[in-house]
Amino acid sequence: MYFKFYDFKEAPFNMTPNSRFFFESAKHTEALSTLIYAIEERKGFVVITGDIGSGKTTVCRTLLNKLTSTTQTALITNTHMSGKDLLCCILEDLEVEYMPGSKSKLLSRLNHYLIEQLRLDNNVVVIIDEAQNLTPAVLEEVRMLSNLETENEKLIQIIFLGQPELKKKLSMPRLEQLCQRIAVFYHLSPLTEEESKQYILYRLKVASESKRQYFTYEALNLIYQFSNGVPRLINSICDSALLNGFIYEKDVIDAELTREVVNESPTVQISGQSVKKGVELDDELKRIVGEQ
């Protein structure tokens, strides 16, 4: 709705992960580099955790775009399933033809495919998003996939993406064997204040190819305070602010408009804590603005 008013070619703060908008913060770049290294070196299991909206899926999409044609990938996003269903999804996403049957037959078909890919000097990567939803029983079955290996290397690389509770689940005694096989643990933390501001400016530039000012310095400060550096919350606030700016025909989003946007939300993040709108929020906003 506000594209033409602000001269955008596309939505700068779309909630859908898009690798074109990948912002190379220190943490996100390190996470991406870690994944690429683990895949190239055939490390087996890798775990990337982060809070809701921290950018895990965007890192994943960026990774997929950087992998060469010698890497075959399966991306699993539905994790509310049995071990057999997960195995079927992996085969289907890898475009491996198979006949419905027992779990052992499915594993045999996958093993045959992996050996063929190794002969072609290809790597096979399975990425499981929202992995914290997998039951301990299914996680243990995923571990069994790591038995598909040669004397020198793993035939399949498995990447778990999930919320912080995933690491807690993996520390369960019954999953000790799986935990011992994980080569890399990496946690995505929120953006710093400076990174948050640069993140906003970067997305605006990608969407507009313009050097014009869209947000005042004070507005950027408030957005960071409200979001606590969580990319998804930053996107939500900025998108709503631009929509309101269009409605009010404001060329630049200022602190006052940002304050109004946040007051329209049920809760916001201020200094890492959820604060309900109302008197409490108004008082906190006055304090923040007074410190600018």
C-alpha positions in Angstrom: 0.0 0.0 0.0 2.8 2.4 0.8 5.2 1.3 -1.9 4.6 4.1 -4.3 4.5 6.8 -1.6 8.0 5.8 -0.4 9.3 4.7 -3.8 9.9 1.1 -2.8 10.3 -1.7 -5.4 9.3 -4.3 -2.8 8.4 -4.6 0.8 11.4 -3.7 2.9 10.1 -5.4 6.1 8.3 -8.4 4.8 7.8 -11.1 7.5 8.6 -13.9 5.0 12.3 -14.9 5.1 14.1 -13.6 2.0 17.8 -14.2 1.4 18.1 -11.0 -0.6 17.6 -9.1 2.7 20.2 -11.1 4.6 21.9 -8.7 6.9 25.5 -9.7 7.6 25.6 -9.0 11.3 28.5 -10.6 13.2 26.3 -13.4 14.7 24.4 -14.1 11.5 27.5 -14.2 9.4 29.2 -16.5 11.8 26.2 -18.8 11.9 26.2 -19.0 8.1 29.9 -19.6 7.9 29.6 -22.3 10.5 27.0 -24.1 8.5 29.0 -23.9 5.3 32.1 -25.2 7.0 30.3 -28.1 8.6 28.7 -29.1 5.3 32.0 -28.9 3.3 33.9 -30.8 6.0 31.1 -33.4 6.4 30.8 -32.9 10.1 27.5 -34.8 10.6 25.3 -33.0 13.1 25.0 -29.2 13.6 22.6 -27.4 15.9 21.7 -23.7 15.4 19.4 -22.2 18.1 17.9 -18.8 18.5 14.8 -17.2 20.0 11.6 -16.7 18.0 12.3 -14.2 15.2 16.1 -14.2 15.6 16.7 -14.9 11.9 17.4 -18.7 11.9 15.2 -19.3 8.8 16.7 -16.4 6.9 20.2 -17.8 7.6 18.9 -21.2 6.3 17.5 -19.6 3.1 20.7 -17.8 2.5 22.7 -21.0 3.0 20.5 -22.8 0.4 21.3 -20.1 -2.1 25.0 -20.4 -1.5 25.3 -24.2 -1.8 26.6 -25.5 -5.1 24.9 -28.0 -7.4 27.1 -30.8 -5.8 25.1 -30.5 -2.6 21.7 -32.2 -2.5 19.4 -30.8 0.2 16.2 -31.7 1.9 14.4 -29.0 4.0 11.9 -30.3 6.6 9.6 -27.7 8.1 6.9 -29.9 9.6 8.3 -31.6 12.7 5.1 -32.9 14.2 5.5 -36.4 12.8 6.7 -39.9 13.4 10.2 -41.2 12.5 8.9 -43.1 9.6 7.0 -40.0 8.2 10.2 -37.9 8.6 12.1 -40.5 6.6 9.5 -40.4 3.9 9.7 -36.6 3.8 13.5 -36.7 3.5 13.2 -39.1 0.6 10.5 -37.0 -1.1 12.4 -33.8 -0.7 15.6 -35.4 -2.1 13.4 -36.5 -5.0 14.3 -40.2 -4.4 11.8 -42.7 -5.8 10.8 -45.3 -3.2 8.1 -47.9 -2.6 6.0 -47.6 0.6 7.2 -50.2 3.0 8.8 -50.8 6.4 11.2 -48.4 8.0 14.1 -50.7 7.3 13.3 -50.7 3.6 13.1 -46.9 3.6 16.5 -46.7 5.3 17.9 -49.1 2.8 16.6 -46.9 -0.1 18.1 -43.8 1.5 21.5 -45.6 2.1 21.6 -46.7 -1.6 20.9 -43.1 -2.7 23.6 -41.7 -0.4 26.2 -44.1 -1.6 25.3 -43.1 -5.2 25.7 -39.5 -4.3 29.1 -40.2 -2.7 30.2 -41.9 -5.9 29.2 -38.7 -7.8 31.2 -36.7 -5.2 28.0 -35.0 -4.0 27.1 -34.1 -0.5 23.7 -34.6 1.0 22.3 -32.3 3.6 19.0 -32.5 5.6 17.9 -29.3 7.3 15.2 -29.7 10.0 13.6 -26.5 11.0 11.7 -26.1 14.3 13.5 -29.1 15.5 12.5 -28.4 19.1 9.1 -30.0 18.2 10.6 -33.4 17.5 9.9 -35.9 20.1 12.9 -37.6 21.9 12.0 -40.9 20.1 12.1 -39.2 16.7 15.4 -37.4 17.6 16.9 -40.8 18.5 15.8 -42.2 15.1 17.4 -39.2 13.4 20.6 -40.1 15.2 20.5 -43.5 13.6 20.9 -41.8 10.2 24.4 -40.9 11.2 25.2 -44.6 11.1 25.0 -44.2 7.3 28.7 -43.6 6.8 31.9 -44.9 5.3 35.2 -45.5 7.2 36.3 -41.9 6.4 33.2 -39.7 6.3 29.5 -39.2 7.0 27.2 -39.9 4.1 24.6 -37.4 5.3 24.8 -34.0 7.1 22.0 -33.1 9.4 21.3 -29.5 10.6 18.9 -28.8 13.4 17.4 -25.3 13.6 15.3 -24.6 16.7 14.4 -22.5 19.6 16.6 -22.5 22.8 14.6 -25.4 24.3 16.0 -27.6 21.6 19.4 -27.6 23.4 17.7 -28.5 26.6 15.9 -31.4 25.0 19.1 -32.7 23.5 20.7 -32.7 27.0 18.2 -35.4 28.1 20.0 -38.6 29.3 18.2 -40.7 26.7 19.6 -38.5 23.9 23.2 -38.6 25.2 24.4 -40.6 22.2 22.9 -38.0 19.8 24.3 -35.1 21.8 27.8 -36.6 21.7 27.7 -36.7 17.9 26.8 -33.1 17.4 29.9 -31.4 16.0 28.8 -27.8 16.4 26.4 -25.9 18.6 25.7 -22.2 17.7 23.3 -19.8 19.3 21.9 -16.7 17.4 21.6 -13.8 19.8 19.7 -10.6 19.1 21.2 -7.7 17.1 23.1 -5.0 19.0 21.8 -1.5 19.0 24.1 -0.4 16.2 23.4 -3.6 14.2 19.7 -3.0 14.6 19.9 0.5 13.1 22.2 -0.8 10.3 19.8 -3.6 9.7 16.9 -1.2 9.2 18.9 1.0 6.9 20.1 -2.0 4.9 16.7 -3.3 4.2 15.4 0.1 3.2 18.3 0.4 0.7 17.7 -3.0 -0.8 14.0 -2.2 -1.2 14.4 1.3 -2.6 18.0 1.8 -3.9 17.6 5.2 -2.4 19.7 7.2 0.1 16.7 9.2 1.4 15.9 9.3 5.1 12.9 7.2 6.1 13.3 7.2 9.9 14.7 9.8 12.2 17.6 9.0 14.6 15.2 9.1 17.5 12.8 6.7 15.8 15.6 4.2 15.2 16.6 4.4 18.9 13.0 3.7 20.0 12.6 0.8 17.5 15.7 -0.9 19.1 14.3 -0.3 22.6 10.9 -1.8 21.6 12.3 -4.8 19.7 15.4 -5.5 21.9 17.2 -6.3 18.6 15.0 -9.2 17.5 14.8 -9.0 13.7 11.2 -10.1 13.4 10.0 -7.5 15.9 12.0 -4.8 14.1 10.3 -5.8 10.8 6.8 -5.7 12.4 7.4 -2.2 14.0 8.9 -0.7 10.8 6.2 -2.1 8.5 3.5 -0.7 10.7 5.3 2.6 11.1 5.6 3.0 7.3 1.9 2.1 6.8 0.9 4.8 9.4 3.4 7.2 7.8 1.6 6.7 4.4 -1.8 7.2 6.0 -0.6 10.5 7.7 1.4 11.4 4.6 4.7 11.7 6.5 7.8 11.5 4.5 9.9 10.6 7.5 9.0 8.4 10.4 9.6 10.2 13.7 9.6 9.2 17.4 6.0 10.3 17.9 4.7 8.1 15.1 6.8 5.2 16.3 5.4 5.7 19.8 1.9 5.5 18.3 2.7 2.3 16.4 3.9 0.6 19.5 0.9 1.7 21.5 -1.3 -0.1 19.0 0.5 -3.4 19.7 -0.7 -5.6 22.6 2.9 -5.9 23.9 6.4 -4.8 23.0 9.9 -5.6 24.0 11.6 -2.9 26.0 15.1 -3.7 27.3 14.4 -7.4 26.9 11.1 -7.4 28.8 7.5 -7.6 27.5 5.6 -4.4 28.5 1.9 -4.1 28.0 0.6 -0.9 26.4 -1.0 1.7 28.6 0.3 3.9 31.4 3.3 1.6 32.1 4.3 1.8 28.4 3.8 5.6 28.3 6.0 6.1 31.3 8.7 3.9 29.8 8.5 5.7 26.5 9.0 9.1 28.2 12.0 7.8 30.0 13.5 6.4 26.7 12.9 9.6 24.7 14.3 11.6 27.6 17.5 9.7 27.4 18.0 10.3 23.7 
